[in-house]
Amino acid sequence: MVRLVDDDELGKQPDPAAVLQSWLGSPATGEILSRSEVYRAVAKSRYRTLEHLRQIPPPRSSPTTNPTSP
């Protein structure tokens, strides 16, 4: 089970980056945590790495949004 914590709590871990990686690799999301909550927490963390950010998919645009429309 994934338990998201803030950076102060992450800093108490021996390897905060490994904790972030475990969040990204965990299938334990759904009713309690959404994937987007995990991605948001990782992206906001000061312990994130470029490798972590590369694992977060880009945001999806709405199919009804057309930026070229007047």
MMTF fields as JSON, N, C-alpha, C and O atoms, coordinates in Angstrom:
{
  "mmtfVersion": "1.0.0",
  "mmtfProducer": "UNKNOWN",
  "numBonds": 279,
  "numAtoms": 280,
  "numGroups": 70,
  "numChains": 1,
  "numModels": 1,
  "chainsPerModel": [1],
  "groupsPerChain": [70],
  "chainIdList": ["A"],
  "bondAtomList": [4, 2, 8, 6, 12, 10, 16, 14, 20, 18, 24, 22, 28, 26, 32, 30, 36, 34, 40, 38, 44, 42, 48, 46, 52, 50, 56, 54, 60, 58, 64, 62, 68, 66, 72, 70, 76, 74, 80, 78, 84, 82, 88, 86, 92, 90, 96, 94, 100, 98, 104, 102, 108, 106, 112, 110, 116, 114, 120, 118, 124, 122, 128, 126, 132, 130, 136, 134, 140, 138, 144, 142, 148, 146, 152, 150, 156, 154, 160, 158, 164, 162, 168, 166, 172, 170, 176, 174, 180, 178, 184, 182, 188, 186, 192, 190, 196, 194, 200, 198, 204, 202, 208, 206, 212, 210, 216, 214, 220, 218, 224, 222, 228, 226, 232, 230, 236, 234, 240, 238, 244, 242, 248, 246, 252, 250, 256, 254, 260, 258, 264, 262, 268, 266, 272, 270, 276, 274],
  "bondOrderList": [1, 1, 1, 1, 1, 1, 1, 1, 1, 1, 1, 1, 1, 1, 1, 1, 1, 1, 1, 1, 1, 1, 1, 1, 1, 1, 1, 1, 1, 1, 1, 1, 1, 1, 1, 1, 1, 1, 1, 1, 1, 1, 1, 1, 1, 1, 1, 1, 1, 1, 1, 1, 1, 1, 1, 1, 1, 1, 1, 1, 1, 1, 1, 1, 1, 1, 1, 1, 1],
  "groupList": [{"groupName": "MET", "atomNameList": ["N", "CA", "C", "O"], "elementList": ["N", "C", "C", "O"], "formalChargeList": [0, 0, 0, 0], "bondAtomList": [1, 0, 2, 1, 3, 2], "bondOrderList": [1, 1, 2], "singleLetterCode": "M", "chemCompType": "L-PEPTIDE LINKING"}, {"groupName": "VAL", "atomNameList": ["N", "CA", "C", "O"], "elementList": ["N", "C", "C", "O"], "formalChargeList": [0, 0, 0, 0], "bondAtomList": [1, 0, 2, 1, 3, 2], "bondOrderList": [1, 1, 2], "singleLetterCode": "V", "chemCompType": "L-PEPTIDE LINKING"}, {"groupName": "ARG", "atomNameList": ["N", "CA", "C", "O"], "elementList": ["N", "C", "C", "O"], "formalChargeList": [0, 0, 0, 0], "bondAtomList": [1, 0, 2, 1, 3, 2], "bondOrderList": [1, 1, 2], "singleLetterCode": "R", "chemCompType": "L-PEPTIDE LINKING"}, {"groupName": "LEU", "atomNameList": ["N", "CA", "C", "O"], "elementList": ["N", "C", "C", "O"], "formalChargeList": [0, 0, 0, 0], "bondAtomList": [1, 0, 2, 1, 3, 2], "bondOrderList": [1, 1, 2], "singleLetterCode": "L", "chemCompType": "L-PEPTIDE LINKING"}, {"groupName": "ASP", "atomNameList": ["N", "CA", "C", "O"], "elementList": ["N", "C", "C", "O"], "formalChargeList": [0, 0, 0, 0], "bondAtomList": [1, 0, 2, 1, 3, 2], "bondOrderList": [1, 1, 2], "singleLetterCode": "D", "chemCompType": "L-PEPTIDE LINKING"}, {"groupName": "GLU", "atomNameList": ["N", "CA", "C", "O"], "elementList": ["N", "C", "C", "O"], "formalChargeList": [0, 0, 0, 0], "bondAtomList": [1, 0, 2, 1, 3, 2], "bondOrderList": [1, 1, 2], "singleLetterCode": "E", "chemCompType": "L-PEPTIDE LINKING"}, {"groupName": "GLY", "atomNameList": ["N", "CA", "C", "O"], "elementList": ["N", "C", "C", "O"], "formalChargeList": [0, 0, 0, 0], "bondAtomList": [1, 0, 2, 1, 3, 2], "bondOrderList": [1, 1, 2], "singleLetterCode": "G", "chemCompType": "PEPTIDE LINKING"}, {"groupName": "LYS", "atomNameList": ["N", "CA", "C", "O"], "elementList": ["N", "C", "C", "O"], "formalChargeList": [0, 0, 0, 0], "bondAtomList": [1, 0, 2, 1, 3, 2], "bondOrderList": [1, 1, 2], "singleLetterCode": "K", "chemCompType": "L-PEPTIDE LINKING"}, {"groupName": "GLN", "atomNameList": ["N", "CA", "C", "O"], "elementList": ["N", "C", "C", "O"], "formalChargeList": [0, 0, 0, 0], "bondAtomList": [1, 0, 2, 1, 3, 2], "bondOrderList": [1, 1, 2], "singleLetterCode": "Q", "chemCompType": "L-PEPTIDE LINKING"}, {"groupName": "PRO", "atomNameList": ["N", "CA", "C", "O"], "elementList": ["N", "C", "C", "O"], "formalChargeList": [0, 0, 0, 0], "bondAtomList": [1, 0, 2, 1, 3, 2], "bondOrderList": [1, 1, 2], "singleLetterCode": "P", "chemCompType": "L-PEPTIDE LINKING"}, {"groupName": "ALA", "atomNameList": ["N", "CA", "C", "O"], "elementList": ["N", "C", "C", "O"], "formalChargeList": [0, 0, 0, 0], "bondAtomList": [1, 0, 2, 1, 3, 2], "bondOrderList": [1, 1, 2], "singleLetterCode": "A", "chemCompType": "L-PEPTIDE LINKING"}, {"groupName": "SER", "atomNameList": ["N", "CA", "C", "O"], "elementList": ["N", "C", "C", "O"], "formalChargeList": [0, 0, 0, 0], "bondAtomList": [1, 0, 2, 1, 3, 2], "bondOrderList": [1, 1, 2], "singleLetterCode": "S", "chemCompType": "L-PEPTIDE LINKING"}, {"groupName": "TRP", "atomNameList": ["N", "CA", "C", "O"], "elementList": ["N", "C", "C", "O"], "formalChargeList": [0, 0, 0, 0], "bondAtomList": [1, 0, 2, 1, 3, 2], "bondOrderList": [1, 1, 2], "singleLetterCode": "W", "chemCompType": "L-PEPTIDE LINKING"}, {"groupName": "THR", "atomNameList": ["N", "CA", "C", "O"], "elementList": ["N", "C", "C", "O"], "formalChargeList": [0, 0, 0, 0], "bondAtomList": [1, 0, 2, 1, 3, 2], "bondOrderList": [1, 1, 2], "singleLetterCode": "T", "chemCompType": "L-PEPTIDE LINKING"}, {"groupName": "ILE", "atomNameList": ["N", "CA", "C", "O"], "elementList": ["N", "C", "C", "O"], "formalChargeList": [0, 0, 0, 0], "bondAtomList": [1, 0, 2, 1, 3, 2], "bondOrderList": [1, 1, 2], "singleLetterCode": "I", "chemCompType": "L-PEPTIDE LINKING"}, {"groupName": "TYR", "atomNameList": ["N", "CA", "C", "O"], "elementList": ["N", "C", "C", "O"], "formalChargeList": [0, 0, 0, 0], "bondAtomList": [1, 0, 2, 1, 3, 2], "bondOrderList": [1, 1, 2], "singleLetterCode": "Y", "chemCompType": "L-PEPTIDE LINKING"}, {"groupName": "HIS", "atomNameList": ["N", "CA", "C", "O"], "elementList": ["N", "C", "C", "O"], "formalChargeList": [0, 0, 0, 0], "bondAtomList": [1, 0, 2, 1, 3, 2], "bondOrderList": [1, 1, 2], "singleLetterCode": "H", "chemCompType": "L-PEPTIDE LINKING"}, {"groupName": "ASN", "atomNameList": ["N", "CA", "C", "O"], "elementList": ["N", "C", "C", "O"], "formalChargeList": [0, 0, 0, 0], "bondAtomList": [1, 0, 2, 1, 3, 2], "bondOrderList": [1, 1, 2], "singleLetterCode": "N", "chemCompType": "L-PEPTIDE LINKING"}],
  "groupTypeList": [0, 1, 2, 3, 1, 4, 4, 4, 5, 3, 6, 7, 8, 9, 4, 9, 10, 10, 1, 3, 8, 11, 12, 3, 6, 11, 9, 10, 13, 6, 5, 14, 3, 11, 2, 11, 5, 1, 15, 2, 10, 1, 10, 7, 11, 2, 15, 2, 13, 3, 5, 16, 3, 2, 8, 14, 9, 9, 9, 2, 11, 11, 9, 13, 13, 17, 9, 13, 11, 9],
  "groupIdList": [1, 2, 3, 4, 5, 6, 7, 8, 9, 10, 11, 12, 13, 14, 15, 16, 17, 18, 19, 20, 21, 22, 23, 24, 25, 26, 27, 28, 29, 30, 31, 32, 33, 34, 35, 36, 37, 38, 39, 40, 41, 42, 43, 44, 45, 46, 47, 48, 49, 50, 51, 52, 53, 54, 55, 56, 57, 58, 59, 60, 61, 62, 63, 64, 65, 66, 67, 68, 69, 70],
  "secStructList": [7, 7, 7, 7, 7, 7, 2, 2, 2, 2, 6, 6, 1, 1, 7, 2, 2, 2, 2, 2, 2, 2, 2, 2, 2, 7, 7, 7, 7, 1, 1, 1, 7, 7, 2, 2, 2, 2, 2, 2, 2, 2, 2, 2, 7, 6, 6, 7, 7, 2, 2, 2, 2, 2, 6, 1, 7, 7, 7, 7, 7, 7, 6, 6, 7, 7, 6, 6, 7, 7],
  "xCoordList": [0.838, 0.0, 0.885, 1.836, 0.579, 1.332, 0.788, -0.422, 1.709, 1.335, 2.172, 3.384, 1.516, 2.223, 2.542, 1.684, 3.773, 4.203, 4.839, 5.209, 4.966, 5.57, 7.093, 7.647, 7.76, 9.217, 9.922, 11.009, 9.327, 9.94, 10.033, 11.05, 8.968, 8.957, 9.874, 10.568, 9.881, 10.775, 12.233, 13.038, 12.576, 13.946, 14.459, 15.669, 13.561, 13.95, 14.278, 14.792, 13.976, 14.242, 15.696, 16.277, 16.292, 17.674, 17.858, 18.911, 16.831, 16.916, 15.576, 14.751, 15.352, 14.068, 13.726, 12.56, 14.723, 14.466, 13.938, 13.105, 14.407, 13.919, 12.459, 11.684, 12.095, 10.694, 9.812, 8.756, 10.248, 9.484, 9.348, 8.281, 10.428, 10.386, 9.401, 8.709, 9.338, 8.383, 6.949, 6.073, 6.708, 5.366, 5.027, 3.921, 5.984, 5.738, 5.548, 4.782, 6.232, 6.159, 5.059, 4.846, 4.367, 3.356, 2.046, 1.534, 1.517, 0.196, -0.914, -2.094, -0.544, -1.51, -2.146, -1.957, -2.883, -3.655, -5.081, -5.351, -5.957, -7.348, -8.273, -8.424, -8.908, -9.883, -9.257, -9.851, -8.07, -7.452, -6.684, -6.855, -5.855, -5.045, -5.229, -5.28, -5.326, -5.373, -3.943, -3.059, -3.733, -2.421, -2.005, -0.838, -2.963, -2.631, -2.144, -1.29, -2.67, -2.193, -0.743, 0.061, -0.422, 0.955, 1.871, 2.917, 1.49, 2.315, 2.516, 3.619, 1.457, 1.54, 2.494, 3.296, 2.405, 3.274, 4.739, 5.613, 5.01, 6.387, 6.902, 8.027, 6.098, 6.523, 6.809, 7.687, 6.087, 6.276, 7.454, 7.941, 7.909, 8.945, 10.306, 10.689, 11.02, 12.378, 13.357, 14.497, 12.94, 13.789, 13.614, 14.249, 12.76, 12.543, 13.802, 14.61, 13.933, 15.038, 14.449, 13.242, 15.301, 14.86, 14.264, 13.289, 14.839, 14.315, 12.891, 12.047, 12.63, 11.261, 10.307, 9.248, 10.685, 9.816, 9.556, 8.476, 10.527, 10.348, 9.314, 8.768, 9.043, 8.071, 6.635, 5.69, 6.482, 5.151, 4.64, 5.267, 3.513, 3.006, 2.556, 2.155, 2.625, 2.167, 0.661, -0.046, 0.181, -1.269, -2.025, -1.555, -3.187, -4.032, -4.858, -5.365, -4.985, -5.848, -7.259, -7.46, -8.209, -9.61, -9.914, -9.509, -10.613, -10.928, -11.861, -11.942, -12.564, -13.482, -12.779, -13.357, -11.547, -10.81, -10.05, -9.296, -10.254, -9.559, -8.879, -9.535, -7.572, -6.897, -6.83, -6.515, -7.122, -7.057, -8.403, -8.495, -9.447, -10.755, -10.766, -10.118, -11.509, -11.586, -12.387, -12.541],
  "yCoordList": [-1.181, 0.0, 1.248, 1.34, 2.178, 3.413, 4.41, 4.593, 5.045, 6.118, 7.325, 7.346, 8.328, 9.537, 10.368, 10.577, 10.835, 11.69, 12.944, 12.977, 13.979, 15.219, 15.104, 14.108, 16.127, 16.104, 16.058, 15.491, 16.64, 16.56, 15.116, 14.694, 14.361, 12.938, 12.136, 11.226, 12.462, 11.775, 11.963, 11.043, 13.157, 13.455, 12.598, 12.492, 11.991, 11.103, 9.695, 8.874, 9.421, 8.098, 8.01, 9.02, 6.808, 6.661, 7.014, 7.517, 6.752, 7.031, 7.574, 6.817, 8.892, 9.465, 9.223, 9.016, 9.247, 9.019, 7.606, 7.399, 6.651, 5.277, 5.172, 4.406, 5.942, 5.959, 6.501, 5.94, 7.598, 8.148, 7.118, 6.981, 6.398, 5.382, 4.28, 3.75, 3.936, 2.902, 3.37, 2.57, 4.671, 5.193, 5.051, 4.641, 5.392, 5.319, 3.879, 3.623, 2.951, 1.56, 0.757, -0.405, 1.352, 0.628, 0.496, 1.47, -0.713, -0.885, -0.548, -0.572, -0.239, -0.022, 1.36, 2.181, 1.606, 2.837, 2.45, 1.288, 3.364, 3.057, 3.8, 5.017, 3.068, 3.684, 4.722, 5.775, 4.442, 5.338, 6.458, 7.629, 6.115, 7.103, 6.947, 5.832, 8.053, 7.983, 8.103, 8.609, 7.641, 7.756, 9.223, 9.552, 10.101, 11.519, 12.1, 12.986, 11.617, 12.078, 11.653, 12.418, 10.434, 9.947, 10.789, 11.247, 10.998, 11.792, 13.209, 13.752, 13.803, 15.161, 15.231, 16.159, 14.253, 14.23, 14.067, 14.722, 13.208, 13.003, 14.274, 14.698, 14.883, 16.085, 17.246, 18.063, 17.33, 18.422, 18.205, 19.16, 16.981, 16.663, 17.244, 17.236, 17.737, 18.236, 17.078, 17.3, 15.864, 14.679, 13.998, 12.979, 14.553, 13.932, 14.078, 14.987, 13.172, 13.228, 13.355, 13.214, 13.619, 13.672, 12.329, 12.284, 11.257, 9.927, 9.744, 9.144, 10.26, 10.198, 10.952, 10.44, 12.156, 12.982, 12.355, 12.527, 11.635, 10.974, 9.853, 9.452, 9.349, 8.269, 8.771, 7.983, 10.081, 10.664, 11.02, 11.806, 10.45, 10.753, 12.212, 12.813, 12.775, 14.154, 14.224, 13.233, 15.379, 15.518, 15.31, 15.674, 14.727, 14.519, 15.763, 16.376, 16.124, 17.259, 16.745, 15.594, 17.593, 17.234, 17.089, 17.943, 16.037, 15.847, 16.931, 17.131, 17.631, 18.675, 20.025, 20.981, 20.106, 21.352, 21.421, 20.511, 22.492, 22.69, 24.051, 25.071, 24.091, 25.378, 26.228, 27.415, 25.647, 26.42, 27.051, 27.813, 26.744, 27.327, 28.797, 29.196, 29.615, 31.044, 31.319, 32.476],
  "zCoordList": [0.0, 0.0, 0.0, 0.777, -0.848, -0.959, 0.054, 0.187, 0.762, 1.69, 1.319, 1.533, 0.763, 0.355, 1.589, 2.447, 1.67, 2.778, 2.2, 1.026, 3.031, 2.559, 2.565, 3.03, 2.047, 1.927, 3.278, 3.385, 4.302, 5.63, 6.091, 6.642, 5.863, 6.236, 5.308, 5.762, 4.027, 3.091, 3.472, 3.334, 3.954, 4.339, 5.482, 5.685, 6.22, 7.328, 6.847, 7.607, 5.573, 5.0, 4.538, 4.142, 4.584, 4.124, 2.651, 2.26, 1.825, 0.39, -0.099, -0.61, 0.054, -0.353, -1.825, -2.163, -2.693, -4.123, -4.361, -5.244, -3.595, -3.73, -3.29, -3.862, -2.279, -1.839, -2.958, -3.251, -3.586, -4.708, -5.825, -6.423, -6.102, -7.149, -6.791, -7.661, -5.507, -5.094, -5.307, -5.638, -5.116, -5.382, -6.856, -7.21, -7.713, -9.158, -9.623, -10.552, -8.991, -9.411, -8.754, -9.1, -7.824, -7.077, -7.847, -8.398, -7.875, -8.481, -7.479, -7.83, -6.249, -5.172, -5.237, -4.339, -6.28, -6.383, -6.726, -7.03, -6.685, -7.008, -6.092, -6.202, -5.172, -4.289, -3.367, -3.134, -2.84, -1.87, -2.564, -2.225, -3.514, -4.232, -5.731, -6.25, -6.405, -7.862, -8.384, -7.693, -9.587, -10.223, -10.291, -10.079, -10.585, -10.714, -9.385, -9.383, -8.255, -6.946, -6.718, -6.186, -7.123, -6.994, -7.873, -7.414, -9.131, -10.044, -9.519, -9.59, -8.996, -8.469, -7.275, -7.172, -6.377, -5.2, -5.601, -5.033, -6.567, -7.026, -7.694, -7.428, -8.555, -9.272, -8.32, -8.596, -7.211, -6.258, -5.31, -4.705, -5.175, -4.199, -4.578, -5.748, -3.597, -3.849, -4.036, -4.446, -3.747, -3.902, -5.255, -5.525, -6.1, -7.407, -8.265, -8.077, -9.188, -10.142, -11.546, -11.742, -12.498, -13.882, -14.295, -15.046, -13.813, -14.129, -13.593, -14.259, -12.4, -11.871, -12.796, -13.157, -13.171, -14.002, -15.365, -15.93, -15.893, -17.194, -17.127, -18.155, -15.934, -15.773, -15.641, -15.65, -15.519, -15.382, -16.774, -17.484, -17.165, -18.515, -18.617, -17.62, -19.824, -20.006, -19.764, -19.944, -19.362, -19.151, -20.456, -21.533, -20.333, -21.52, -21.751, -20.811, -23.006, -23.322, -23.55, -23.938, -23.311, -23.479, -24.967, -25.756, -25.369, -26.788, -27.318, -28.53, -26.434, -26.881, -27.002, -27.519, -26.531, -26.607, -27.918, -28.262, -28.633, -29.889, -29.828, -30.041, -29.541, -29.371, -30.626, -30.544, -31.796, -33.035, -33.383, -34.345, -32.614, -32.891, -32.508, -31.54, -33.276, -32.961, -31.708, -31.316]
}
